[in-house]
């Protein structure tokens, strides 16, 4: 996809890029009896990765503008992201459990697809459960990742991701 290639060429420097997916809004509101991974835990996981990748960048895919600001506060110009529609007040983007953020459904879908494909172009992924990162890991089955829900809560919401049969020999 040309839009993905353009972002990679213009924003990803040479070197390692960590993909981080932070879903706040409805996921952080405890919908579906979900436990929510806090940003402090995400920052700790990012810090562990940065210890061995000191010059690395962070590609942040998120539904919430506040997460962008906090990542920039912590990691400054290392943080790269797609310019797209995000929540500024905790309202979900797509309206799963609320009215959702106003905007074109087509554009919202396109932006999340671009985020998922950009995450697939990273060197490692820090994830919690979401369909975005499920797609990312299906698209790039060789992508290494840290599943924070499994690490922190012992919850494996996507056991099929851990089956050796889905790993391609790439």
ROROVO-502210 format. One line per 8 residues: number of its first residue (from 0); their letters; for each residue y, z, x of N, C-alpha, C. Coordinates in pm, 1 decimal. Layout:
NUM	a	Y/Z/X/Y/Z/X/Y/Z/X | ...
This chain:
0	xxxxxxxx	-117.4/0.0/85.5/0.0/0.0/0.0/123.4/0.0/89.9 | 213.3/-91.7/65.7/331.0/-110.8/150.2/420.1/13.0/155.2 | 436.4/82.0/43.2/522.9/201.1/40.3/469.2/309.6/132.8 | 337.8/325.4/137.5/275.4/424.6/225.9/297.1/384.3/371.5 | 270.5/258.7/402.9/290.4/210.6/540.4/435.0/228.7/585.0 | 528.9/201.9/496.4/671.1/215.2/530.1/707.3/359.7/564.3 | 657.0/455.1/486.9/686.1/596.8/514.0/620.2/639.9/644.7 | 496.7/598.0/666.4/428.1/632.8/791.5/505.8/577.4/910.3
8	xxxxxxxx	547.6/452.3/902.8/619.6/390.1/1014.3/757.2/451.6/1037.3 | 825.2/492.3/930.0/961.3/542.9/946.2/969.7/693.6/970.3 | 869.3/770.1/924.8/881.1/915.7/933.7/776.4/983.2/1021.4 | 656.0/927.3/1031.4/551.7/989.6/1112.2/576.6/950.9/1258.4 | 602.7/1050.8/1341.9/617.5/1024.5/1485.5/479.6/1006.2/1546.2 | 481.7/964.8/1671.8/354.0/962.0/1743.7/308.1/1106.2/1759.7 | 181.8/1127.0/1754.1/127.5/1261.6/1763.7/61.1/1301.7/1633.2 | 21.3/1424.8/1627.0/-54.9/1475.1/1513.0/36.6/1506.8/1395.2
16	xxxxxxxx	-18.2/1483.1/1275.4/53.1/1516.2/1151.6/-41.0/1598.5/1064.1 | 7.3/1713.5/1023.1/-65.2/1801.2/932.2/-21.1/1769.4/790.1 | -115.8/1743.7/703.6/-85.6/1725.0/561.9/-98.4/1858.5/490.3 | 0.3/1891.5/411.1/-2.8/2016.6/334.0/30.2/1982.4/189.7 | -56.7/2024.5/99.3/-28.7/2006.1/-42.7/-2.0/2144.2/-102.1 | 118.4/2162.1/-153.8/158.0/2288.0/-216.5/190.2/2258.1/-361.3 | 108.8/2310.4/-448.9/130.9/2292.3/-591.4/180.8/2424.2/-646.6 | 300.7/2423.3/-695.1/357.2/2545.0/-754.2/359.5/2525.8/-906.0
24	xxxxxxxx	467.9/2523.7/-969.3/486.8/2505.8/-1113.9/368.4/2560.3/-1194.0 | 298.4/2476.4/-1270.3/193.5/2525.2/-1359.7/77.3/2589.6/-1284.7 | 45.8/2542.5/-1164.6/-64.3/2601.5/-1087.7/-32.1/2745.1/-1046.9 | 92.6/2770.4/-1013.0/132.5/2905.1/-971.0/150.5/2998.5/-1089.8 | 156.2/2943.2/-1208.6/175.6/3026.4/-1328.3/45.8/3087.0/-1378.0 | -64.4/3062.8/-1309.2/-192.0/3123.1/-1346.5/-261.5/3052.7/-1461.4 | -223.4/2929.6/-1490.6/-290.7/2854.5/-1596.0/-437.4/2836.4/-1560.1 | -522.8/2823.1/-1658.7/-666.2/2801.2/-1640.0/-731.0/2915.3/-1561.8
32	xxxxxxxx	-672.9/3036.0/-1571.5/-723.8/3153.3/-1499.0/-729.1/3130.7/-1348.7 | -638.4/3050.8/-1298.3/-635.3/3021.1/-1155.3/-573.2/3134.2/-1077.3 | -632.6/3160.1/-962.8/-567.5/3243.6/-863.9/-476.6/3150.5/-786.7 | -363.2/3198.3/-747.9/-269.0/3112.4/-679.3/-253.6/3156.0/-534.6 | -265.3/3060.6/-444.8/-243.1/3086.5/-303.3/-93.2/3094.1/-281.0 | -47.1/3202.4/-222.1/95.6/3219.5/-197.7/143.1/3139.4/-78.0 | 271.7/3115.2/-74.8/328.5/3039.9/37.1/308.4/3111.1/170.6 | 306.1/3243.7/168.4/282.3/3316.8/293.5/146.8/3276.6/353.1
40	xxxxxxxx	45.2/3265.2/268.8/-87.7/3223.7/316.6/-85.9/3080.0/366.9 | -10.1/2993.8/300.0/1.9/2855.0/345.8/71.5/2852.3/481.6 | 179.6/2929.1/495.8/252.1/2933.9/623.1/161.9/2985.7/735.4 | 76.4/3083.7/706.4/-16.4/3133.8/808.4/-113.3/3024.3/851.9 | -164.5/2947.3/757.2/-256.6/2837.9/790.5/-184.7/2729.8/871.4 | -62.2/2698.1/834.3/16.4/2601.2/910.6/38.5/2653.3/1052.3 | 71.2/2781.7/1065.2/92.7/2842.4/1197.0/-29.9/2832.5/1285.4 | -147.9/2852.3/1227.9/-272.4/2838.7/1306.1/-287.6/2696.5/1358.3
48	xxxxxxxx	-257.6/2598.3/1274.4/-268.9/2458.9/1315.9/-166.7/2427.3/1424.4 | -45.4/2477.4/1408.4/60.7/2449.2/1505.6/32.8/2511.4/1642.7 | -48.1/2618.0/1647.7/-82.4/2678.2/1776.8/-155.9/2579.9/1866.1 | -236.0/2493.4/1808.2/-308.8/2394.8/1888.2/-246.3/2255.8/1881.1 | -140.9/2241.7/1803.6/-70.7/2113.9/1788.5/79.5/2140.1/1792.7 | 124.4/2190.7/1906.2/261.7/2240.4/1919.6/368.0/2136.1/1886.8 | 339.7/2009.4/1908.4/437.3/1903.9/1880.2/413.6/1837.9/1745.2 | 325.1/1895.2/1666.2/287.0/1832.6/1540.4/395.8/1833.7/1434.9
56	xxxxxxxx	382.4/1739.1/1343.1/468.6/1731.8/1225.5/391.1/1781.2/1104.2 | 464.3/1806.9/997.6/404.1/1853.0/873.1/447.8/1758.7/762.3 | 351.3/1689.0/701.7/382.3/1610.3/583.0/355.7/1699.9/463.2 | 457.8/1725.6/385.0/447.7/1815.6/270.0/449.5/1735.3/141.0 | 344.4/1749.8/64.2/336.4/1692.3/-69.6/343.6/1810.1/-166.7 | 443.9/1811.4/-251.6/462.2/1924.4/-341.7/530.0/1880.7/-470.1 | 507.5/1959.1/-573.5/569.8/1932.6/-702.9/698.9/2012.4/-721.5 | 737.6/2089.7/-620.9/848.6/2182.8/-638.6/949.4/2171.9/-524.5
64	xxxxxxxx	1073.8/2147.3/-558.7/1180.4/2131.8/-459.3/1201.0/2259.7/-377.8 | 1174.0/2374.5/-437.8/1190.4/2500.4/-364.9/1095.5/2509.1/-246.4 | 976.7/2450.2/-258.6/881.5/2449.8/-146.8/936.2/2367.8/-30.3 | 1002.1/2256.6/-60.7/1063.2/2174.9/45.1/1164.0/2259.6/123.0 | 1251.7/2328.0/49.4/1355.8/2409.9/114.1/1293.9/2518.8/200.7 | 1190.3/2585.1/152.7/1126.7/2692.5/230.3/1055.5/2639.0/353.5 | 990.0/2525.4/341.8/925.2/2465.1/458.5/1028.5/2423.5/561.6 | 1139.9/2365.9/516.8/1245.2/2327.6/611.1/1305.3/2450.2/677.8
72	xxxxxxxx	1316.7/2559.5/603.5/1368.0/2683.7/661.3/1274.7/2733.7/771.7 | 1143.3/2723.5/749.7/1045.1/2770.7/847.9/1021.7/2673.0/962.9 | 1018.9/2542.4/932.2/972.7/2445.3/1031.3/1075.2/2336.7/1063.9 | 1193.1/2346.1/1008.5/1305.1/2257.8/1041.3/1269.2/2109.9/1028.5 | 1301.4/2033.8/1134.3/1284.2/1889.0/1128.3/1139.9/1842.8/1146.7 | 1046.7/1935.8/1161.8/904.2/1898.7/1166.6/854.2/1854.6/1030.0 | 924.6/1896.2/925.0/879.3/1871.8/788.0/923.3/1732.6/743.5 | 825.9/1655.6/698.9/855.0/1526.0/641.2/797.0/1522.8/499.9
80	xxxxxxxx	859.2/1445.6/414.8/816.7/1439.7/275.5/871.1/1313.0/213.4 | 813.0/1277.5/104.5/857.2/1162.3/27.6/974.0/1205.6/-60.9 | 1072.6/1121.4/-71.8/1182.8/1147.0/-163.9/1134.3/1110.0/-303.4 | 1114.7/1210.3/-388.7/1061.9/1183.0/-522.1/1102.9/1293.2/-619.6 | 1065.6/1274.4/-743.6/1096.0/1370.0/-848.9/1017.2/1499.1/-827.0 | 1087.0/1611.5/-830.1/1023.2/1742.4/-817.1/1087.8/1839.8/-913.6 | 1016.2/1944.4/-945.5/1070.0/2050.3/-1029.4/1168.0/2134.2/-948.4 | 1272.7/2179.2/-1014.1/1367.4/2270.0/-949.6/1365.9/2408.1/-1013.8
88	xxxxxxxx	1289.4/2421.3/-1123.6/1292.1/2547.8/-1198.3/1154.7/2598.1/-1241.2 | 1047.6/2541.7/-1185.5/913.2/2585.9/-1220.4/849.6/2508.5/-1333.7 | 925.0/2421.6/-1399.1/867.9/2336.4/-1503.6/773.7/2236.9/-1437.4 | 658.2/2213.4/-1497.5/564.1/2119.9/-1436.4/618.7/1977.6/-1440.0 | 573.7/1898.1/-1347.9/616.9/1758.2/-1342.3/561.0/1680.8/-1460.9 | 432.2/1695.5/-1486.2/363.8/1610.7/-1583.0/349.0/1672.2/-1721.6 | 392.3/1796.7/-1739.9/386.5/1857.7/-1872.3/248.4/1900.7/-1915.4 | 171.7/1958.1/-1824.3/38.1/2005.7/-1859.9/44.1/2118.9/-1962.0
96	xxxxxxxx	130.1/2217.2/-1937.2/135.8/2335.7/-2023.0/277.3/2364.9/-2071.0 | 367.3/2273.2/-2045.9/505.5/2289.0/-2090.2/559.3/2149.2/-2121.3 | 687.2/2135.5/-2139.4/743.6/2004.8/-2175.4/746.6/1907.9/-2059.2 | 736.2/1957.5/-1937.4/739.8/1871.1/-1820.4/881.7/1830.3/-1783.8 | 895.3/1781.9/-1663.1/1023.0/1733.2/-1613.1/1045.4/1593.7/-1671.8 | 1166.2/1567.5/-1717.4/1196.7/1435.4/-1771.6/1187.5/1330.0/-1663.1 | 1142.3/1211.8/-1701.3/1134.0/1101.3/-1607.9/1025.0/1005.2/-1647.3 | 1022.2/892.5/-1583.0/925.9/787.1/-1611.6/783.8/830.2/-1575.4
104	xxxxxxxx	691.5/826.1/-1671.5/551.9/857.4/-1639.1/495.5/764.4/-1531.5 | 534.2/637.9/-1536.1/489.0/542.9/-1433.7/535.4/587.2/-1295.2 | 663.7/620.6/-1283.5/718.8/661.3/-1155.0/654.0/791.0/-1106.5 | 632.7/884.8/-1197.3/565.5/1009.9/-1158.7/426.3/981.7/-1103.5 | 351.7/893.9/-1170.6/217.4/858.8/-1124.9/219.1/788.0/-990.5 | 313.4/696.0/-973.8/325.7/624.3/-847.4/358.2/719.9/-733.1 | 450.9/812.0/-756.8/489.7/906.2/-651.1/374.6/997.0/-609.7 | 295.9/1043.7/-705.4/183.8/1131.0/-668.6/74.8/1050.6/-597.6
112	xxxxxxxx	57.4/924.4/-634.6/-40.3/840.4/-565.4/3.1/816.8/-420.3 | 131.7/791.8/-399.7/182.0/774.5/-263.3/162.9/902.7/-183.1 | 192.2/1019.0/-242.1/168.4/1146.3/-172.6/22.0/1160.4/-132.8 | -69.3/1130.8/-224.8/-212.6/1144.6/-196.8/-255.9/1052.4/-83.6 | -204.5/929.9/-83.0/-240.3/835.0/22.9/-177.5/873.4/156.4 | -56.9/930.8/152.8/4.7/980.6/275.8/-73.6/1098.9/331.3 | -119.2/1188.1/245.5/-202.6/1299.9/291.3/-328.4/1246.5/360.2 | -383.2/1138.4/308.2/-503.7/1078.7/366.9/-478.0/1019.2/504.5
120	xxxxxxxx	-353.6/992.3/538.3/-318.5/935.8/668.7/-290.1/1044.5/772.4 | -294.8/1170.4/730.7/-269.3/1281.6/822.8/-393.3/1311.3/906.6 | -376.7/1397.8/1006.6/-486.9/1433.9/1095.3/-568.8/1552.0/1044.4 | -508.5/1634.5/961.8/-576.2/1749.6/902.3/-502.4/1781.4/773.8 | -572.7/1839.6/677.7/-515.3/1871.7/547.6/-533.9/2019.3/517.2 | -426.5/2083.1/475.0/-436.1/2218.6/420.5/-419.6/2203.4/270.4 | -519.6/2251.1/196.1/-522.3/2226.5/52.8/-560.6/2350.3/-26.9 | -520.7/2348.1/-151.5/-579.4/2431.1/-255.2/-635.6/2331.6/-355.2
128	xxxxxxxx	-702.6/2379.5/-456.7/-765.6/2287.5/-550.6/-660.7/2209.2/-628.5 | -672.5/2079.7/-625.2/-592.5/1991.3/-709.6/-659.5/1855.1/-710.0 | -633.2/1779.6/-813.2/-688.2/1643.4/-819.8/-625.4/1555.2/-711.9 | -503.1/1589.2/-670.8/-436.9/1512.3/-564.8/-519.6/1519.2/-437.1 | -554.1/1640.1/-393.8/-628.9/1651.5/-268.7/-774.9/1610.6/-285.5 | -829.1/1621.6/-405.4/-964.1/1567.8/-428.9/-963.4/1417.5/-404.5 | -863.7/1348.1/-459.8/-851.4/1204.3/-437.7/-832.9/1174.2/-288.9 | -744.5/1249.5/-224.0/-717.8/1228.9/-81.5/-847.5/1235.7/-0.9
136	xxxxxxxx	-928.2/1336.6/-28.3/-1051.8/1355.0/48.6/-1158.7/1253.5/11.8 | -1152.1/1197.5/-107.1/-1242.3/1087.4/-141.6/-1196.4/957.8/-75.3 | -1066.7/940.3/-63.5/-1011.6/820.7/-0.2/-1040.9/820.1/149.7 | -1024.5/936.0/212.9/-1051.1/948.4/356.5/-1154.9/1057.8/375.7 | -1281.1/1019.0/368.9/-1389.4/1117.4/376.0/-1405.0/1177.5/514.7 | -1340.3/1119.7/615.1/-1347.7/1173.7/751.0/-1236.4/1274.5/779.5 | -1144.5/1293.9/686.2/-1031.3/1383.9/706.7/-1079.2/1529.1/713.1 | -1043.1/1598.0/819.7/-1075.7/1740.8/827.9/-976.9/1817.5/740.7
144	xxxxxxxx	-1021.2/1929.7/687.2/-934.1/2004.6/597.2/-967.7/2152.1/595.7 | -868.4/2228.2/553.3/-883.1/2371.3/529.6/-863.0/2393.3/381.0 | -961.1/2453.5/317.3/-954.5/2483.4/174.4/-914.8/2630.5/161.0 | -788.5/2655.5/127.7/-739.3/2793.0/124.2/-798.9/2875.6/11.0 | -833.1/2814.5/-100.8/-896.8/2891.1/-208.3/-1034.9/2938.7/-165.9 | -1106.1/2855.4/-92.8/-1236.8/2896.5/-42.0/-1220.0/3003.0/65.8 | -1126.0/2982.0/156.1/-1102.8/3075.4/266.5/-1056.1/3212.2/217.0 | -963.2/3213.8/122.5/-901.4/3339.7/79.9/-973.7/3409.3/-35.1
152	xxxxxxxx	-1026.7/3332.0/-128.7/-1084.4/3390.5/-250.2/-1235.0/3370.2/-260.5 | -1292.5/3291.8/-170.1/-1434.6/3261.0/-180.1/-1465.7/3169.2/-297.4 | -1363.1/3102.6/-351.8/-1381.5/3013.2/-466.2/-1397.4/2870.9/-418.2 | -1512.6/2813.5/-448.5/-1537.4/2674.3/-414.7/-1531.6/2594.4/-544.7 | -1412.7/2547.5/-579.3/-1393.8/2474.2/-705.2/-1434.6/2328.0/-693.6 | -1463.6/2282.9/-574.2/-1505.9/2144.4/-552.6/-1627.4/2141.4/-460.0 | -1741.2/2194.3/-506.4/-1857.9/2201.3/-417.7/-1905.0/2065.1/-368.9 | -1882.1/1961.6/-445.0/-1924.2/1827.4/-404.8/-1853.8/1780.9/-277.7
160	xxxxxxxx	-1736.5/1838.3/-245.1/-1668.5/1800.7/-120.9/-1743.9/1849.5/2.1 | -1830.4/1947.6/-16.1/-1900.6/2008.0/97.2/-2040.6/1950.8/115.7 | -2078.5/1856.4/30.6/-2210.3/1796.4/42.7/-2208.2/1692.1/153.7 | -2298.1/1702.5/250.0/-2298.6/1608.2/361.6/-2313.9/1463.0/318.3 | -2373.8/1440.1/203.2/-2399.3/1302.1/160.1/-2269.9/1225.9/130.1 | -2158.7/1294.7/107.2/-2036.1/1221.4/77.1/-1956.5/1188.6/203.0 | -1991.6/1248.1/314.4/-1920.8/1221.1/438.8/-1962.3/1085.3/493.0 | -1866.4/999.1/513.5/-1898.9/867.6/568.2/-1912.7/876.6/719.9
168	xx	-1986.7/787.0/779.6/-2005.1/789.8/924.3/-1891.7/720.8/999.8 | -1769.4/728.8/949.3/-1655.1/660.8/1010.4/-1619.7/721.7/1143.2
